[in-house]
Amino acid sequence: MGHGEQCTVRGVILAAAVELEVNVAEVINYLNHGYTSAEIIRDNDGSVTKVVGTLVVQQPDRLQWAVHEDLMSRHQIRDHPK
């Protein structure tokens, strides 16, 4: 798994934890037991739409952070799927 994929997974886990008002470890525990992110969110009365919206809003900041940390080039951002 590359740095970009790790950042995306971390972002989803964090966004789900914030939406559900639980510790990140709890979300990771569900994932380790085979649940999908959507199942975790829905089964705990969260909104998948809200989590996706949070991730979309944060995308530019996450991409800029990746450039700053030398994990991604500006060229890769330009070619990054929107």
N, C-alpha and C positions, 0 to 999 in steps of 0.2 A: 504494500500500500504506500503510495507516494505522500508527500507532505500535503498536497492539495486535498487528497481524499481524507487524510487524517483530520485536517481542519474542518472539512465538511461533516464528518462523523461527530467530531467534538461539538460542532455548532448545533447539530440536531439534538445530541444528548443534552446539551446545556439548555437549548430552547424548550425541550420537552420538560426538563426538570423545573424550569421557571414557570411554565404554563401549569404544571401540576402541583407546584409549590412543595417539591420534595427535594431531597439531596440527590446529587448526580449519581452517587453510588447506588441508589435505589433503581434508577433508570438502567444503569449498567447491569444490575442484577437481573432485571427482567430480560434484557437483551441476551445475557448469558444463558437464560433459560429458554431461548428460542422465540421470544415474542418479537414482532416487528415494532418499529417506532409507532406506526399508526395504531396497532393493537394496544400498546402501552398507553398511549394518549387517550384513545376512546374508552378503554376499560377502566380508566381512572377519571372519567368525566371531564376530560380535557377537549380542546378543539384543535383538530388537525389543521384546519384552515388558519387558525390563529398562529400556530407554530410555523407553518409555511410562510405566512405573512411576515413574521418576525425574521425569518431567515432571508427573505427577499430584501427586506429593509436593511439588514446588516451586511449584505453581500459586498457592496462597494468598500465598506470599512475593512472587511476580511481580506479582500483582494489587495487593498493598499497595505495592510499589515504584512501580507505575504511578500510583497515587493520589498518593504522595509527590512524584513528579516532575511532577505536574499533567498526566499523559498520559491519565488516566481519572478520572471522578468516582466517588464512593461509590455514586451512583445507578446508574451503568453496571455496577459490580461486582455489585450486587444483581441486575441483569438479565442478567449474564453467564452463558452456558450452563455448567453444571457437567459 
